[in-house]
Amino acid sequence: MPEFNWKALDNFPLLLYILAAKTLILCLAFAGVKIYQSKKIEAKLKLEREAKRRKEAEKKDD
C-alpha cells in the first residue's frame, strides 16, 4: 500500500478559503452587472415613455 503524503493537505483549508472568496467575488460581480443592466434598461424605458406622453400631449393640443 503506497504511503500518502499528509503534508500535502496542510494548505487545504487555505485553498478552500481562496475558492470561497473567488466564488463570492464572481457572484457579486455578476449581480453588479445584472443591476447595472436593469437600471440602464429602466432608464431607456423611462425616456421612451416620456417621449410617448409628449407625442400624445401634442396630439391632444392640435
mmCIF file of the N, C-alpha and C atoms, coordinates in Angstrom:
data_MODEL
# 
_entry.id   MODEL 
# 
loop_
_atom_site.group_PDB 
_atom_site.id 
_atom_site.type_symbol 
_atom_site.label_atom_id 
_atom_site.label_alt_id 
_atom_site.label_comp_id 
_atom_site.label_asym_id 
_atom_site.label_entity_id 
_atom_site.label_seq_id 
_atom_site.pdbx_PDB_ins_code 
_atom_site.Cartn_x 
_atom_site.Cartn_y 
_atom_site.Cartn_z 
_atom_site.occupancy 
_atom_site.B_iso_or_equiv 
_atom_site.pdbx_formal_charge 
_atom_site.auth_seq_id 
_atom_site.auth_comp_id 
_atom_site.auth_asym_id 
_atom_site.auth_atom_id 
_atom_site.pdbx_PDB_model_num 
ATOM 1   N N  . MET A 1 1  ? 0.851   -1.185 0.000   1.00 0.00 ? 1  MET A N  1 
ATOM 2   C CA . MET A 1 1  ? 0.000   0.000  0.000   1.00 0.00 ? 1  MET A CA 1 
ATOM 3   C C  . MET A 1 1  ? 0.895   1.245  0.000   1.00 0.00 ? 1  MET A C  1 
ATOM 4   N N  . PRO A 1 2  ? 0.659   2.200  -0.939  1.00 0.00 ? 2  PRO A N  1 
ATOM 5   C CA . PRO A 1 2  ? 1.530   3.372  -1.015  1.00 0.00 ? 2  PRO A CA 1 
ATOM 6   C C  . PRO A 1 2  ? 1.305   4.321  0.165   1.00 0.00 ? 2  PRO A C  1 
ATOM 7   N N  . GLU A 1 3  ? 2.343   5.001  0.526   1.00 0.00 ? 3  GLU A N  1 
ATOM 8   C CA . GLU A 1 3  ? 2.268   5.997  1.598   1.00 0.00 ? 3  GLU A CA 1 
ATOM 9   C C  . GLU A 1 3  ? 1.588   7.263  1.066   1.00 0.00 ? 3  GLU A C  1 
ATOM 10  N N  . PHE A 1 4  ? 0.757   7.859  1.877   1.00 0.00 ? 4  PHE A N  1 
ATOM 11  C CA . PHE A 1 4  ? 0.088   9.100  1.487   1.00 0.00 ? 4  PHE A CA 1 
ATOM 12  C C  . PHE A 1 4  ? 0.820   10.274 2.110   1.00 0.00 ? 4  PHE A C  1 
ATOM 13  N N  . ASN A 1 5  ? 1.050   11.302 1.327   1.00 0.00 ? 5  ASN A N  1 
ATOM 14  C CA . ASN A 1 5  ? 1.744   12.485 1.814   1.00 0.00 ? 5  ASN A CA 1 
ATOM 15  C C  . ASN A 1 5  ? 0.732   13.415 2.492   1.00 0.00 ? 5  ASN A C  1 
ATOM 16  N N  . TRP A 1 6  ? 0.623   13.334 3.820   1.00 0.00 ? 6  TRP A N  1 
ATOM 17  C CA . TRP A 1 6  ? -0.351  14.129 4.557   1.00 0.00 ? 6  TRP A CA 1 
ATOM 18  C C  . TRP A 1 6  ? 0.023   15.602 4.602   1.00 0.00 ? 6  TRP A C  1 
ATOM 19  N N  . LYS A 1 7  ? 1.303   15.916 4.367   1.00 0.00 ? 7  LYS A N  1 
ATOM 20  C CA . LYS A 1 7  ? 1.713   17.330 4.363   1.00 0.00 ? 7  LYS A CA 1 
ATOM 21  C C  . LYS A 1 7  ? 1.085   18.077 3.191   1.00 0.00 ? 7  LYS A C  1 
ATOM 22  N N  . ALA A 1 8  ? 0.671   17.355 2.166   1.00 0.00 ? 8  ALA A N  1 
ATOM 23  C CA . ALA A 1 8  ? 0.020   17.993 1.017   1.00 0.00 ? 8  ALA A CA 1 
ATOM 24  C C  . ALA A 1 8  ? -1.304  18.631 1.433   1.00 0.00 ? 8  ALA A C  1 
ATOM 25  N N  . LEU A 1 9  ? -1.904  18.135 2.522   1.00 0.00 ? 9  LEU A N  1 
ATOM 26  C CA . LEU A 1 9  ? -3.192  18.669 2.977   1.00 0.00 ? 9  LEU A CA 1 
ATOM 27  C C  . LEU A 1 9  ? -3.039  19.855 3.926   1.00 0.00 ? 9  LEU A C  1 
ATOM 28  N N  . ASP A 1 10 ? -1.814  20.270 4.219   1.00 0.00 ? 10 ASP A N  1 
ATOM 29  C CA . ASP A 1 10 ? -1.612  21.390 5.136   1.00 0.00 ? 10 ASP A CA 1 
ATOM 30  C C  . ASP A 1 10 ? -2.230  22.678 4.602   1.00 0.00 ? 10 ASP A C  1 
ATOM 31  N N  . ASN A 1 11 ? -2.168  22.870 3.303   1.00 0.00 ? 11 ASN A N  1 
ATOM 32  C CA . ASN A 1 11 ? -2.704  24.102 2.710   1.00 0.00 ? 11 ASN A CA 1 
ATOM 33  C C  . ASN A 1 11 ? -4.147  23.962 2.249   1.00 0.00 ? 11 ASN A C  1 
ATOM 34  N N  . PHE A 1 12 ? -4.775  22.836 2.523   1.00 0.00 ? 12 PHE A N  1 
ATOM 35  C CA . PHE A 1 12 ? -6.140  22.594 2.044   1.00 0.00 ? 12 PHE A CA 1 
ATOM 36  C C  . PHE A 1 12 ? -7.141  23.630 2.564   1.00 0.00 ? 12 PHE A C  1 
ATOM 37  N N  . PRO A 1 13 ? -7.149  23.967 3.878   1.00 0.00 ? 13 PRO A N  1 
ATOM 38  C CA . PRO A 1 13 ? -8.104  24.992 4.336   1.00 0.00 ? 13 PRO A CA 1 
ATOM 39  C C  . PRO A 1 13 ? -7.895  26.336 3.645   1.00 0.00 ? 13 PRO A C  1 
ATOM 40  N N  . LEU A 1 14 ? -6.649  26.717 3.427   1.00 0.00 ? 14 LEU A N  1 
ATOM 41  C CA . LEU A 1 14 ? -6.361  27.962 2.728   1.00 0.00 ? 14 LEU A CA 1 
ATOM 42  C C  . LEU A 1 14 ? -6.916  27.925 1.306   1.00 0.00 ? 14 LEU A C  1 
ATOM 43  N N  . LEU A 1 15 ? -6.764  26.790 0.638   1.00 0.00 ? 15 LEU A N  1 
ATOM 44  C CA . LEU A 1 15 ? -7.285  26.654 -0.718  1.00 0.00 ? 15 LEU A CA 1 
ATOM 45  C C  . LEU A 1 15 ? -8.809  26.754 -0.742  1.00 0.00 ? 15 LEU A C  1 
ATOM 46  N N  . LEU A 1 16 ? -9.456  26.195 0.278   1.00 0.00 ? 16 LEU A N  1 
ATOM 47  C CA . LEU A 1 16 ? -10.923 26.304 0.357   1.00 0.00 ? 16 LEU A CA 1 
ATOM 48  C C  . LEU A 1 16 ? -11.350 27.749 0.564   1.00 0.00 ? 16 LEU A C  1 
ATOM 49  N N  . TYR A 1 17 ? -10.630 28.487 1.427   1.00 0.00 ? 17 TYR A N  1 
ATOM 50  C CA . TYR A 1 17 ? -10.956 29.897 1.639   1.00 0.00 ? 17 TYR A CA 1 
ATOM 51  C C  . TYR A 1 17 ? -10.778 30.692 0.350   1.00 0.00 ? 17 TYR A C  1 
ATOM 52  N N  . ILE A 1 18 ? -9.713  30.406 -0.382  1.00 0.00 ? 18 ILE A N  1 
ATOM 53  C CA . ILE A 1 18 ? -9.474  31.102 -1.651  1.00 0.00 ? 18 ILE A CA 1 
ATOM 54  C C  . ILE A 1 18 ? -10.590 30.790 -2.639  1.00 0.00 ? 18 ILE A C  1 
ATOM 55  N N  . LEU A 1 19 ? -10.993 29.536 -2.707  1.00 0.00 ? 19 LEU A N  1 
ATOM 56  C CA . LEU A 1 19 ? -12.077 29.142 -3.614  1.00 0.00 ? 19 LEU A CA 1 
ATOM 57  C C  . LEU A 1 19 ? -13.384 29.821 -3.224  1.00 0.00 ? 19 LEU A C  1 
ATOM 58  N N  . ALA A 1 20 ? -13.680 29.860 -1.923  1.00 0.00 ? 20 ALA A N  1 
ATOM 59  C CA . ALA A 1 20 ? -14.906 30.517 -1.457  1.00 0.00 ? 20 ALA A CA 1 
ATOM 60  C C  . ALA A 1 20 ? -14.874 32.008 -1.776  1.00 0.00 ? 20 ALA A C  1 
ATOM 61  N N  . ALA A 1 21 ? -13.722 32.644 -1.559  1.00 0.00 ? 21 ALA A N  1 
ATOM 62  C CA . ALA A 1 21 ? -13.608 34.079 -1.837  1.00 0.00 ? 21 ALA A CA 1 
ATOM 63  C C  . ALA A 1 21 ? -13.772 34.344 -3.332  1.00 0.00 ? 21 ALA A C  1 
ATOM 64  N N  . LYS A 1 22 ? -13.163 33.513 -4.148  1.00 0.00 ? 22 LYS A N  1 
ATOM 65  C CA . LYS A 1 22 ? -13.279 33.677 -5.599  1.00 0.00 ? 22 LYS A CA 1 
ATOM 66  C C  . LYS A 1 22 ? -14.732 33.526 -6.046  1.00 0.00 ? 22 LYS A C  1 
ATOM 67  N N  . THR A 1 23 ? -15.414 32.548 -5.499  1.00 0.00 ? 23 THR A N  1 
ATOM 68  C CA . THR A 1 23 ? -16.817 32.322 -5.838  1.00 0.00 ? 23 THR A CA 1 
ATOM 69  C C  . THR A 1 23 ? -17.669 33.515 -5.428  1.00 0.00 ? 23 THR A C  1 
ATOM 70  N N  . LEU A 1 24 ? -17.427 34.023 -4.227  1.00 0.00 ? 24 LEU A N  1 
ATOM 71  C CA . LEU A 1 24 ? -18.182 35.172 -3.740  1.00 0.00 ? 24 LEU A CA 1 
ATOM 72  C C  . LEU A 1 24 ? -17.939 36.402 -4.612  1.00 0.00 ? 24 LEU A C  1 
ATOM 73  N N  . ILE A 1 25 ? -16.685 36.631 -4.978  1.00 0.00 ? 25 ILE A N  1 
ATOM 74  C CA . ILE A 1 25 ? -16.364 37.779 -5.836  1.00 0.00 ? 25 ILE A CA 1 
ATOM 75  C C  . ILE A 1 25 ? -17.050 37.648 -7.192  1.00 0.00 ? 25 ILE A C  1 
ATOM 76  N N  . LEU A 1 26 ? -17.037 36.448 -7.767  1.00 0.00 ? 26 LEU A N  1 
ATOM 77  C CA . LEU A 1 26 ? -17.694 36.247 -9.062  1.00 0.00 ? 26 LEU A CA 1 
ATOM 78  C C  . LEU A 1 26 ? -19.202 36.477 -8.962  1.00 0.00 ? 26 LEU A C  1 
ATOM 79  N N  . CYS A 1 27 ? -19.810 35.972 -7.895  1.00 0.00 ? 27 CYS A N  1 
ATOM 80  C CA . CYS A 1 27 ? -21.260 36.151 -7.720  1.00 0.00 ? 27 CYS A CA 1 
ATOM 81  C C  . CYS A 1 27 ? -21.601 37.632 -7.577  1.00 0.00 ? 27 CYS A C  1 
ATOM 82  N N  . LEU A 1 28 ? -20.808 38.353 -6.790  1.00 0.00 ? 28 LEU A N  1 
ATOM 83  C CA . LEU A 1 28 ? -21.066 39.783 -6.621  1.00 0.00 ? 28 LEU A CA 1 
ATOM 84  C C  . LEU A 1 28 ? -20.855 40.542 -7.926  1.00 0.00 ? 28 LEU A C  1 
ATOM 85  N N  . ALA A 1 29 ? -19.861 40.132 -8.688  1.00 0.00 ? 29 ALA A N  1 
ATOM 86  C CA . ALA A 1 29 ? -19.613 40.790 -9.971  1.00 0.00 ? 29 ALA A CA 1 
ATOM 87  C C  . ALA A 1 29 ? -20.781 40.568 -10.920 1.00 0.00 ? 29 ALA A C  1 
ATOM 88  N N  . PHE A 1 30 ? -21.267 39.339 -11.020 1.00 0.00 ? 30 PHE A N  1 
ATOM 89  C CA . PHE A 1 30 ? -22.405 39.062 -11.894 1.00 0.00 ? 30 PHE A CA 1 
ATOM 90  C C  . PHE A 1 30 ? -23.650 39.799 -11.429 1.00 0.00 ? 30 PHE A C  1 
ATOM 91  N N  . ALA A 1 31 ? -23.860 39.864 -10.117 1.00 0.00 ? 31 ALA A N  1 
ATOM 92  C CA . ALA A 1 31 ? -25.019 40.589 -9.596  1.00 0.00 ? 31 ALA A CA 1 
ATOM 93  C C  . ALA A 1 31 ? -24.903 42.075 -9.916  1.00 0.00 ? 31 ALA A C  1 
ATOM 94  N N  . GLY A 1 32 ? -23.706 42.625 -9.790  1.00 0.00 ? 32 GLY A N  1 
ATOM 95  C CA . GLY A 1 32 ? -23.499 44.031 -10.118 1.00 0.00 ? 32 GLY A CA 1 
ATOM 96  C C  . GLY A 1 32 ? -23.779 44.328 -11.574 1.00 0.00 ? 32 GLY A C  1 
ATOM 97  N N  . VAL A 1 33 ? -23.328 43.453 -12.452 1.00 0.00 ? 33 VAL A N  1 
ATOM 98  C CA . VAL A 1 33 ? -23.583 43.631 -13.887 1.00 0.00 ? 33 VAL A CA 1 
ATOM 99  C C  . VAL A 1 33 ? -25.079 43.565 -14.161 1.00 0.00 ? 33 VAL A C  1 
ATOM 100 N N  . LYS A 1 34 ? -25.750 42.631 -13.511 1.00 0.00 ? 34 LYS A N  1 
ATOM 101 C CA . LYS A 1 34 ? -27.196 42.486 -13.706 1.00 0.00 ? 34 LYS A CA 1 
ATOM 102 C C  . LYS A 1 34 ? -27.938 43.743 -13.250 1.00 0.00 ? 34 LYS A C  1 
ATOM 103 N N  . ILE A 1 35 ? -27.551 44.291 -12.103 1.00 0.00 ? 35 ILE A N  1 
ATOM 104 C CA . ILE A 1 35 ? -28.179 45.514 -11.594 1.00 0.00 ? 35 ILE A CA 1 
ATOM 105 C C  . ILE A 1 35 ? -27.915 46.670 -12.551 1.00 0.00 ? 35 ILE A C  1 
ATOM 106 N N  . TYR A 1 36 ? -26.663 46.780 -13.026 1.00 0.00 ? 36 TYR A N  1 
ATOM 107 C CA . TYR A 1 36 ? -26.309 47.847 -13.968 1.00 0.00 ? 36 TYR A CA 1 
ATOM 108 C C  . TYR A 1 36 ? -27.152 47.755 -15.238 1.00 0.00 ? 36 TYR A C  1 
ATOM 109 N N  . GLN A 1 37 ? -27.290 46.542 -15.770 1.00 0.00 ? 37 GLN A N  1 
ATOM 110 C CA . GLN A 1 37 ? -28.070 46.363 -16.995 1.00 0.00 ? 37 GLN A CA 1 
ATOM 111 C C  . GLN A 1 37 ? -29.536 46.698 -16.775 1.00 0.00 ? 37 GLN A C  1 
ATOM 112 N N  . SER A 1 38 ? -30.095 46.280 -15.635 1.00 0.00 ? 38 SER A N  1 
ATOM 113 C CA . SER A 1 38 ? -31.514 46.546 -15.394 1.00 0.00 ? 38 SER A CA 1 
ATOM 114 C C  . SER A 1 38 ? -31.767 48.037 -15.212 1.00 0.00 ? 38 SER A C  1 
ATOM 115 N N  . LYS A 1 39 ? -30.839 48.744 -14.560 1.00 0.00 ? 39 LYS A N  1 
ATOM 116 C CA . LYS A 1 39 ? -31.010 50.197 -14.410 1.00 0.00 ? 39 LYS A CA 1 
ATOM 117 C C  . LYS A 1 39 ? -30.897 50.898 -15.760 1.00 0.00 ? 39 LYS A C  1 
ATOM 118 N N  . LYS A 1 40 ? -29.994 50.426 -16.592 1.00 0.00 ? 40 LYS A N  1 
ATOM 119 C CA . LYS A 1 40 ? -29.824 51.011 -17.918 1.00 0.00 ? 40 LYS A CA 1 
ATOM 120 C C  . LYS A 1 40 ? -31.100 50.812 -18.750 1.00 0.00 ? 40 LYS A C  1 
ATOM 121 N N  . ILE A 1 41 ? -31.660 49.618 -18.702 1.00 0.00 ? 41 ILE A N  1 
ATOM 122 C CA . ILE A 1 41 ? -32.897 49.324 -19.453 1.00 0.00 ? 41 ILE A CA 1 
ATOM 123 C C  . ILE A 1 41 ? -34.055 50.142 -18.894 1.00 0.00 ? 41 ILE A C  1 
ATOM 124 N N  . GLU A 1 42 ? -34.118 50.265 -17.575 1.00 0.00 ? 42 GLU A N  1 
ATOM 125 C CA . GLU A 1 42 ? -35.198 51.036 -16.955 1.00 0.00 ? 42 GLU A CA 1 
ATOM 126 C C  . GLU A 1 42 ? -35.125 52.502 -17.368 1.00 0.00 ? 42 GLU A C  1 
ATOM 127 N N  . ALA A 1 43 ? -33.912 53.061 -17.437 1.00 0.00 ? 43 ALA A N  1 
ATOM 128 C CA . ALA A 1 43 ? -33.758 54.456 -17.862 1.00 0.00 ? 43 ALA A CA 1 
ATOM 129 C C  . ALA A 1 43 ? -34.201 54.625 -19.315 1.00 0.00 ? 43 ALA A C  1 
ATOM 130 N N  . LYS A 1 44 ? -33.862 53.654 -20.145 1.00 0.00 ? 44 LYS A N  1 
ATOM 131 C CA . LYS A 1 44 ? -34.270 53.717 -21.550 1.00 0.00 ? 44 LYS A CA 1 
ATOM 132 C C  . LYS A 1 44 ? -35.792 53.663 -21.680 1.00 0.00 ? 44 LYS A C  1 
ATOM 133 N N  . LEU A 1 45 ? -36.425 52.788 -20.922 1.00 0.00 ? 45 LEU A N  1 
ATOM 134 C CA . LEU A 1 45 ? -37.888 52.697 -20.957 1.00 0.00 ? 45 LEU A CA 1 
ATOM 135 C C  . LEU A 1 45 ? -38.535 53.991 -20.467 1.00 0.00 ? 45 LEU A C  1 
ATOM 136 N N  . LYS A 1 46 ? -37.947 54.590 -19.446 1.00 0.00 ? 46 LYS A N  1 
ATOM 137 C CA . LYS A 1 46 ? -38.486 55.841 -18.916 1.00 0.00 ? 46 LYS A CA 1 
ATOM 138 C C  . LYS A 1 46 ? -38.439 56.935 -19.974 1.00 0.00 ? 46 LYS A C  1 
ATOM 139 N N  . LEU A 1 47 ? -37.324 57.025 -20.696 1.00 0.00 ? 47 LEU A N  1 
ATOM 140 C CA . LEU A 1 47 ? -37.221 58.017 -21.770 1.00 0.00 ? 47 LEU A CA 1 
ATOM 141 C C  . LEU A 1 47 ? -38.249 57.755 -22.864 1.00 0.00 ? 47 LEU A C  1 
ATOM 142 N N  . GLU A 1 48 ? -38.445 56.488 -23.219 1.00 0.00 ? 48 GLU A N  1 
ATOM 143 C CA . GLU A 1 48 ? -39.433 56.155 -24.245 1.00 0.00 ? 48 GLU A CA 1 
ATOM 144 C C  . GLU A 1 48 ? -40.841 56.515 -23.795 1.00 0.00 ? 48 GLU A C  1 
ATOM 145 N N  . ARG A 1 49 ? -41.164 56.259 -22.526 1.00 0.00 ? 49 ARG A N  1 
ATOM 146 C CA . ARG A 1 49 ? -42.493 56.605 -22.007 1.00 0.00 ? 49 ARG A CA 1 
ATOM 147 C C  . ARG A 1 49 ? -42.720 58.114 -22.030 1.00 0.00 ? 49 ARG A C  1 
ATOM 148 N N  . GLU A 1 50 ? -41.676 58.875 -21.631 1.00 0.00 ? 50 GLU A N  1 
ATOM 149 C CA . GLU A 1 50 ? -41.813 60.334 -21.637 1.00 0.00 ? 50 GLU A CA 1 
ATOM 150 C C  . GLU A 1 50 ? -42.007 60.855 -23.053 1.00 0.00 ? 50 GLU A C  1 
ATOM 151 N N  . ALA A 1 51 ? -41.291 60.294 -24.017 1.00 0.00 ? 51 ALA A N  1 
ATOM 152 C CA . ALA A 1 51 ? -41.442 60.717 -25.406 1.00 0.00 ? 51 ALA A CA 1 
ATOM 153 C C  . ALA A 1 51 ? -42.854 60.393 -25.900 1.00 0.00 ? 51 ALA A C  1 
ATOM 154 N N  . LYS A 1 52 ? -43.358 59.242 -25.519 1.00 0.00 ? 52 LYS A N  1 
ATOM 155 C CA . LYS A 1 52 ? -44.705 58.844 -25.936 1.00 0.00 ? 52 LYS A CA 1 
ATOM 156 C C  . LYS A 1 52 ? -45.752 59.783 -25.323 1.00 0.00 ? 52 LYS A C  1 
ATOM 157 N N  . ARG A 1 53 ? -45.584 60.149 -24.057 1.00 0.00 ? 53 ARG A N  1 
ATOM 158 C CA . ARG A 1 53 ? -46.516 61.070 -23.405 1.00 0.00 ? 53 ARG A CA 1 
ATOM 159 C C  . ARG A 1 53 ? -46.488 62.443 -24.080 1.00 0.00 ? 53 ARG A C  1 
ATOM 160 N N  . ARG A 1 54 ? -45.274 62.896 -24.460 1.00 0.00 ? 54 ARG A N  1 
ATOM 161 C CA . ARG A 1 54 ? -45.164 64.184 -25.135 1.00 0.00 ? 54 ARG A CA 1 
ATOM 162 C C  . ARG A 1 54 ? -45.905 64.163 -26.472 1.00 0.00 ? 54 ARG A C  1 
ATOM 163 N N  . LYS A 1 55 ? -45.754 63.064 -27.227 1.00 0.00 ? 55 LYS A N  1 
ATOM 164 C CA . LYS A 1 55 ? -46.449 62.949 -28.515 1.00 0.00 ? 55 LYS A CA 1 
ATOM 165 C C  . LYS A 1 55 ? -47.957 62.956 -28.324 1.00 0.00 ? 55 LYS A C  1 
ATOM 166 N N  . GLU A 1 56 ? -48.423 62.232 -27.295 1.00 0.00 ? 56 GLU A N  1 
ATOM 167 C CA . GLU A 1 56 ? -49.876 62.211 -27.031 1.00 0.00 ? 56 GLU A CA 1 
ATOM 168 C C  . GLU A 1 56 ? -50.376 63.573 -26.607 1.00 0.00 ? 56 GLU A C  1 
ATOM 169 N N  . ALA A 1 57 ? -49.572 64.293 -25.832 1.00 0.00 ? 57 ALA A N  1 
ATOM 170 C CA . ALA A 1 57 ? -49.966 65.636 -25.395 1.00 0.00 ? 57 ALA A CA 1 
ATOM 171 C C  . ALA A 1 57 ? -50.022 66.581 -26.590 1.00 0.00 ? 57 ALA A C  1 
ATOM 172 N N  . GLU A 1 58 ? -49.091 66.427 -27.520 1.00 0.00 ? 58 GLU A N  1 
ATOM 173 C CA . GLU A 1 58 ? -49.097 67.279 -28.709 1.00 0.00 ? 58 GLU A CA 1 
ATOM 174 C C  . GLU A 1 58 ? -50.332 66.984 -29.577 1.00 0.00 ? 58 GLU A C  1 
ATOM 175 N N  . LYS A 1 59 ? -50.709 65.708 -29.669 1.00 0.00 ? 59 LYS A N  1 
ATOM 176 C CA . LYS A 1 59 ? -51.892 65.360 -30.461 1.00 0.00 ? 59 LYS A CA 1 
ATOM 177 C C  . LYS A 1 59 ? -53.154 65.936 -29.839 1.00 0.00 ? 59 LYS A C  1 
ATOM 178 N N  . LYS A 1 60 ? -53.237 65.950 -28.512 1.00 0.00 ? 60 LYS A N  1 
ATOM 179 C CA . LYS A 1 60 ? -54.409 66.495 -27.848 1.00 0.00 ? 60 LYS A CA 1 
ATOM 180 C C  . LYS A 1 60 ? -54.495 68.010 -28.033 1.00 0.00 ? 60 LYS A C  1 
ATOM 181 N N  . ASP A 1 61 ? -53.347 68.671 -28.066 1.00 0.00 ? 61 ASP A N  1 
ATOM 182 C CA . ASP A 1 61 ? -53.334 70.129 -28.236 1.00 0.00 ? 61 ASP A CA 1 
ATOM 183 C C  . ASP A 1 61 ? -53.791 70.530 -29.646 1.00 0.00 ? 61 ASP A C  1 
ATOM 184 N N  . ASP A 1 62 ? -53.526 69.691 -30.622 1.00 0.00 ? 62 ASP A N  1 
ATOM 185 C CA . ASP A 1 62 ? -53.894 70.023 -32.014 1.00 0.00 ? 62 ASP A CA 1 
ATOM 186 C C  . ASP A 1 62 ? -55.345 69.906 -32.260 1.00 0.00 ? 62 ASP A C  1 
# 
